[in-house]
Amino acid sequence: MLKEEQVSELLIECERLVGQRLVQIRGNLTRPENRSAAIFELLAIQAFAALGTVEYEPFPNSPDIRLTLPDGNQVWVEVAFLYDKYWKQERQSRELTMAMRTHAQSKGIAPEKISFRFTGEPTAAGYERRLPEQQDLKKFFKGEYARDLFQRIRSAPLEPFTVEHPRFSFQVSYVPSATSGSGGGLVQEAPKDPKQHQLYKIIKRKASQHAVEGMRIVCVGSDSSRALARSSAPAVITAEEATRLAFSETTSVGCVITVEIKHVFQAFSQMRKLAHPWLYLNSRAKVPMTKDVVGAMQQLHFNRWKYSFELNQYQTPDKGLGRKLLGSIRMTTGNNGVSLEIPSALLVEVLAGREKLLQGESGLDPMLANFLSGDYRVENCSLIPANAQAGEGAKVKIDFVFDFDAVFERVSKPKSG
């Protein structure tokens, strides 16, 4: 969701806003199973603090946030985060795909020619996949299905085919002409029963969790669950339908705010990950939202930070560039030289020999090679501070100029005509 450096800065800001050390959130940030939820709670604290004064858990067993608006209105906010309901099966699917391609490579078969399509058993909550456990993968590859699959490839390497597993929820395709790996499958989180919808469940749970007077809001975020989507496939329950049912069964919650963080394609620019808030009002609420409070909630801003990859629930990202704020390598040219901006975290890895500068920036490699050839010298060096919210790490700016004329070599005079 956010890089570690961004989370550190956000945490310090939120502790300043609420005037206390957020001990529980700090603890949750160290645990993979709670990390994304803790980050979203920080994002919510910052977003609501922009509307007024926030207090975090002002007394024991209170909701997460008490917000006091400039006009004196007070609102209670309970924050929740939804993970993909079937994240464990998604993890199994990825591990099986990688293991199959590794096994294919060991057999001399290009791994990109092997692709999976995952299916599942329909249930009221979605599609349940039956897959081999990670500890059983060695046994799986020694079994009849894998043995017959690779025997068929060896006997007819130019013949494409698809074969379904008789017991597990997938089929494997062999495509001899494939040049890149592919795969897919049924969307698992596709509930047909609204009471099996994650959003319905979280609203009901939060509605009965606290007994406080006044206006109450449940703010629910996600960057991986489809439960917050405004649209869905036919016969699949939407977020709006799940919320409507929850509101018909509770009067203690006056408003639900969903924050779906997802990739968005923007014309003439790169795909970006943005937060999309949506308000649902409960007309049956014991203490309904006032017009002024609704107007304030419509000003909530969850896109102050540049979002990145989802954080899974079972491991902490490895140390290294994956956890660092980087940004792109930039180059500007002038009359006599060039300025090169290199992310400082990348520069450290290059100096340590763990990374190479002329990798991964194919468009810049030829120009970089020219300016690092020895014909240019460094004239100046400076540090550009990080902009964590924009997702840009600190950068080292190096100014190059063309080197002085050679005096240790004889320069031939041009012949006269």
Secondary structure by P-SEA (a helix, b strand, c coil): cccaaaaaaaaaaaaaaacccaaaaaaaaaccccaaaaaaaaaaaaaaaaacccccccccccccbbbbccccbbbbbbbbbbcccaaaaaaaaaaaaaaaaaaaaaaccccccbbbbbbbbbccccbbbbbbcccaaaaaaacaaaaaaaaaaaacccccbbbbbccccbbbbbbccccccccccccccccccccccaaaaaaaaaaaccccccbbbbbbbbccccccccccccccccaaaaaaaaaaccccccbbbbbbbbbbbbccccbbbbbbbbbbbcccccccccaaaaaaaaaccccccccccccccccccccccccccccbbbbbbccccbbbbccaaaaaaaaacccccccccccaaaaaaaaacccccccbbbbbbbcccccccbbbbbbbccccccccbbbbccccc
